[in-house]
Amino acid sequence: MYQQEFLVFKTVAEAENITLASKQLHISQPAVSLQIQNIENYYGAKFFNRSNKGVTLTKAGVIFYDYVCKMLDLLTQVQEDINELSEEHGGEMEIGATLTIGEYVLPNILACLYKMRPDIDFKVAIANTETVARDILERKYRIALVEGPIPEHKDLVVENFWHDELVVVVPYHHPWAKKGSVTLNELTKAKLILREVGSGTRKVIELFFNEKGFKLSDFNIAMELGSTQSIKNVVAAGLGVTIISALTVRRENEDQILKPIKIQDCYMGRPLNILTNANNAKTKEEHFVIDFLHNRDLLEKALDMECLEADIAAEFQRL
């Protein structure tokens, strides 16, 4: 018996439906049925009662389910203990990231991480939230950083590491720039440049509008673009205003190209989260990255690029 087969059995037992379990596992329904059949043949017992409504555990299945849960916990502990014993450090670590984090947050973080651990070769894969979550479940990479709503799944471990504010962004010399804030009613009269449908930023904006009693159709959506940089270029050219992460316009604000302003009497934000797979035992290197992301003081220094001048490695060890 292999760990994957135990995991398939556990998922089917909890879902009580092979089709639903196959979707959760991201493998085909026939493959799930075959693995269940192999398990029952191996032990010479029937573990599931099958009906048109789904599947339920037999008495033998209940006993086997209890042992499977214990065995999966033990297998995870074995991997963790082996990782702890390993004296090898470094190697390659691929991190998944959504667009805003991958372009504007992660580069600063990686610069600091590399200064502390030059033996680790960090690689980044950028995609939308749904794709990144699926890749974590399929174990294409072991850590991901995402913004916005996350698909619910029992095997996704979600840990918040930052809260990102979304702001209205206008050309630096726009009439609104002097006001410092704008009402939602005023925003309905402007040409609004937004991210494409399906992006995490777009979903947060739509949810915010709905909570405030507005529909997206109440606004003049002049353009939809697939990257934050493209949106900033269009806004800087005076073709409209936008709503994007405050983290993405720091440099343009300093250079007096774009001006971030708030929505009056409102706060629009979203959590930035770490995603991992609950079935993976974390390596020392993965613990190192996650611990760094949870250290608020050092993370702020990373985002402000102060870590390149400070002895951040020594500071991290002291905390």
N, C-alpha and C positions, 0 to 999 in steps of 0.2 A: 504494500500500500504506500502511496506517495502523499505528500502534503497537499498537493492539488486536489487529489480525490477526496481527502478528508474535507477540504474546503468546499468542494462541490456538494458533498453530502450534507454538510452543516447548512449551506445556503438553501438547498431544496427543503430541508426539514423546517427551517424558519419561515421560508416564503410560502410553504404548502402549495406550491405551484411550480411546475417545471419550466413553463414559459417565462414566468416572472423571474425565476432564478437564473435562467439563461441570459436574460437582459441585464441583471445585476452583475453577472460574472463576465459579460461581454464575450460569451462563446455561444455556439449554435445550440438549439434545443436538442437535436439528435446527439450531439457530443455529450450533453448533460445526461440524457437518458442512457447512453452507452456506459458512461462512468458509473452511474448508479447500478446498472445491470452487472458490471464487472465487480463492484463491491459486494453485491448480494451473492453472486456466483462464488466469489473468493471465500466468503464466510458461510456459504451454504444456508442462508437464512433470508426470509423476506422482511425487508425493513420498512416498506411503504405499502399502505393500502391505496389503490388508485381508483379514481372515479371521475366522472365528467366535471366535477367541481374542483378537482385538484388531487393532492396527495396528503395523507396523514401517516404518522408513524405507527407501526405495529408495536407490540410489547417489546419485541427484539430490537426494533428501531429506536425505541426510547432508551434502552440500555446502551445501544451502540452510540447514540447521540451524546450521552453523558461522557462516554470515554473519548469520543472524537474531540469534544471541547477541551478535555484535559490534555489530549495528545497535541492538539494545535498550540495550546499554551506552553506545553513542554518544548515543542519544536522551536517556538519563538525564543524561549529562554535559552535553549541550547545555542542558537545562533548568536544571541546577545553575549553569552559567556565566552564563546569562541572569539567574538569580536573584541571582547575585553582582554583576552589573553594575547591577541595578536600584537606583536611589536612593530608591525609594518605601519608606516604612515604615508600619507600622500596619495598619489595616484590621481585618477581622473574622477571628477564629480560633475554630472550634468544636472542643471537646475532648470526646471520649466518656469515660464513666466508669462503673464499676460502683457499686452502691448505697453500700457502706461508704465507698469513696474519695470518691464524689460528695457524700455528706452530711457526712463528718467530716474528710477530709483535704484535698480540693481547695479548699474555701472559704478556708482559711488560706493555701494556696499562691497562689491567685488574688489575694488581698489584697496579697501581697508583689509578685507579678508586675505587678499594676496600678500599684503605687507606683513600680516601676522603669520601666514602659512604659505610661503612661496613653494612648498613641496606639493601643493594641491593644484592640479590643472583644472580650473573651472571652465565649463562650457555651458552655454545658455541656449535653450530652445524656446522661441516665442510663438504663441498662438492665442486664440480666444479662450475664455474661461471654460467653456464646455469641453473643448479639445484638450486643454491642459488637465482637467479633472479626469477625463477618460484615459489619458496617457498615464496618469498616476495609478489608476486602477489596473491598467494593463502592464504596469511596472516598466514602462519605457524609460522613466527616470524616477528617482526616489523622493525628491523634494521639489515643490513648486511654490511660487509666490503669485497670488492672484488678488484682483480687486473685484468688488461687486458681488452680486448674488451667486451662490455656489450650488450646483445640483446636489440634492440630498442623496446620500448613499451610506450605508452602514459601515463600509470599509474605508471611507474618507475621514481622516483625522484633520480637523480644522482648528488652527491656533492663530488668534489675532496677534499681530506684532506692531501695527500702526493704524492710525485713523486718518484718512485722507479727506481733506475738505475740497469740495467742488465749488468753483467760483465763476462768476460771469467775467469774461475777458473781452476787452474792447481795445481799439487802437489807443496809444498812449495819450494822444491829444483829443480824444473823443469827448464831447460835452459831458458824458456820464462819468468820465475819469475824475473830474473835480468833485463830483458828488460823493463818491466813496461807496454808494449803494444805489440799488434800483429796485422798484417794485415789480411784482410779477405782471401786473397790468401794463406797466411800461414795456416790459420784455415782450409782451404779445405784439407790440407795434414795431419791433425791430426785425431785421432780417437775421434769422438764427441759423448758424452753421453748426451741424451736429455730426457725431460719429455715426457710422452705419448701423442699421438694425442688427441686433445680435451682440453688439459690443457691451462690455460690462458698464462702461460709462453711460451709454445710452439707456440701459435698463434702470440704472439708479436715477437718472433724470426723469424718466417716464413715471417711476414710482413716486418720486417727489412731487411732480406735477399733480398726479392723481390724489395724493394725500392733501394737497392744497385746493382741490376742487377744480383743477384744470385738466383738459385733455390736450394731447399733442396737437390735435387739429386746431386748437385755439391759437397756436403760434404760427408765425410765417417762416416755415422751414425752407430757407432759400437754397441750401446745399447739404448733401450728406457725403462725408469723406471717410476713407478707410484708415487714416492715420492722424494722430494728434499734430504732428509736424505740418502736415498739409493744411489742417484747419488753422493753425497759427499763422501760416503764410497768407492764407486768404483773408483772415481778420486784419493782419498787419497792412494788407493792401487796401483796406477800407471797404471790403465787400460785405461786411456783416459783423455780428458779435457771436460769441460762443459760450458754452459752459464746459469747462474742463478742470482737471486737477490743478490745484494751486502749486503743486510740486513741479508741474511742467512749464511754468511761466516765470520761474525765479530769475533766470538769466535775462529774458526779454524785458522784465520789469526793471532790472538794474540798468539795462542798456536803453531804457526809455523808448521801447518799441511797442510793448503791450502793457496794459494796466489791468490787474485783477481787482474786481469790486465784488461786494457781497450783495445778496438778495436781501432787501430790507426786512428786518425782524424775522429772518429765517436762517436756518443752518442746513446746508446740504452736504452730506458727507457719506463715507462708506468705509468699512474696515478693509485693511490690507491683511491678508491671511497667508499662513503657511499651510500647505497641503501635503500630507504624507499618507501612505497606505497602512492601514491598521495591521496588516498581515506581514509587514516588513520589520525585521529587527534592525534598529539603527546602529550604524557604525560610529566609531569615535569621531570621525570627520563630520558626519551628519549631526551628531550632538553638538559639535563645536559651532557649526553654522547656526543651528537653531538657538543655542544659548546666546550667541552674539545678537541675533535678531530680537531676542526677548530683553536684551539689556538696553533700556531706554536711553541712558546717558550716552553710551557708545554709538547707538544708532543715530542719535541726533548729530553727533560729531561726524559720522559717516555721511549723512545727507548734506551736511554743510562742508564736507571735504576737509574738516579740521584734522582728521586722523592721519593725513599724509604728513603733517608737520609734528604731531604729537607722538609720544611713545605709547601708542595705543595697545600694543601687545602686552607691555608691562602692566598697564592699567587694567586690561581685561583679566590678567592673572590675579590681580589683587582683589577683584570683586567676586 
